Amino acid sequence: MKAEIELLTFDDFGTQVDALYSGKVGAIIINEVYRETILEIFEDFNDRTIVIKSYQIEVIKGMIKKATSPTIIIKYNNILNSVSGTFETNMRLEEFTNLIKI
């Protein structure tokens, strides 16, 4: 017997969490970076839900492994150029470059 999984999409976190709380859906998948935003709306979110799997630790380990690779350190300028605009920081490019050189 195969279980049927229906994929639903929601316009915002509020309707997504409401669907979970009401039983309309049995599970939701969220990116952990949005947990704080959800907690602003649903203060009981951590108490009423469980994390089945979180990839955050694996992602950080992978980033550290890649970042400490000798080839990545040599090519840091190309990497900075390729990720430009994909994240926000209050560090100036010069500060970020100096951090990488350490």
N, C-alpha and C positions, 0 to 999 in steps of 0.2 A: 504494500500500500504506500503510495507516494503522498507526501504532504503537499498541499497546494499553498504557494506563497503568492500573495497579491501585493504588488508594489504600488504604494500610494505616494503621491507627492503633496506637499503642503506649502502654502505661500509664506508661512511664518512659523516661528517657534511656538507661539501661543496656540495655534490650531493643532499643531503637531502634538504638543504635550496634552492638550485637552482630549485629543483622540485616544492617547494612551491612557489617561486617567479614566475616561468614560468606558473603556473596554472596546472601542471601535477598532483599535489595533492592539496587537499583543506585544509589539516591540517597536522601538524606534532606533534609528542609527543617527548619531550626532557626532560631529567633530568636537573633541574635548575643548578646543579653544572657545567654543560658544557656551560652555557650561556656566560661566559667570553671568553671561547675558540672560540665560534661562533662569538662573537663581534670582535675578532681579525681579522677574515676573512671577516665578513660582518658588517661593522661599522654602517650601517643603520638598523640592525636587530630589535632593540627595536622600532624604528619608523615605520617599515613596518609590524610588527606583534603584536598580542595581546595575553596575557595569559588568557586562558579560565578558568583554574583551577590550582592552585598551592598548593601542599600539604606540602610545606616546613614548614609553621607555625604550621600545625597540627603535623608534625613529631617532631619538636622541643618541642612543648608542651608535647607530649607523652614521649619524652626522659626525660624532666625535671620531669614529674610526676613519671616515673619509677625510675629515679635517686634519688629522694627524699623519695622513699618508704623505710621504716625501714628494710624490708627484703633484699632489694638490697644493702643497705649500709653494712649490716653484711656480705654479700656474695661478696663484691667487688673484692676480690682476684680471686675467680672463674671466675667472669665476665671478668676481665682483661686478664686472661689466655685464655678464650674462644674467645675474639676478637683480640687477638694478631695477628699481620700481616694483619689485614683488613683495617687499616688506617695508615696514616703517621703523625707523629708529631715530633717536635724538642725537646720535653720534654723527660727527662730520666724517666724510670719507677718509680724511687723513688720520683721524683717530682709529677708525676701523682698520685701516691698512697697517698702522703701527701695532695694533693688537695682534694682527695675524703674523707679523714679523717676529713677535716675541718668542 
